[in-house]
């Protein structure tokens, strides 16, 4: 049941305190909880507006208000309780770095899935290929580059291979000169 202005006016005359913003927020929060139960995350895609338009607007609006510092503290707390994803880009980056660690746990530190990999690591290959492009174009954030270095992920595998071979050649020349 939805309240209109007439309903609210009558309720206020009767002495009720009606906080429509709070009610709307809690209604949408409940939908978000259901979404999380179904999909195990709170990152509602834009395409979800075909299923639940209100929810597809609710999520980005709350992120925007949070970034601007105008989201009420109680709303932040409620969203935090359900594991709300405040920054989907950072969440995605963290997700793929965790996948790389998982891959390295299985295949050895410093290893990484190569182009043409199929199965669960196919998207991981695409993600790190995009990081290499950003690095090549000088647009990769230093913090992300540092994370790649920590995991021995080569952002420029050809240059890295060349430098490794050059080091071996210098060592050979030093020994055999």
Secondary structure, 3 states (H helix, E strand, C coil): CCCCHHHHHHHHHCCCCCCHHHHHHHHHHHHHHHHHHHHCCCCCCHHHHHCCHHHHHHHHHHHHHHHHCCCCHHHHHHHHHCCCCCCHHHHHHHHHHHHHHHHHHHHCCCCCCCCCCCHHHHHHHHHHHHHHHHHHCCCCCHHHHHHHHHCCCCCCHHHHHHHHHHHHHHHHHHHHC
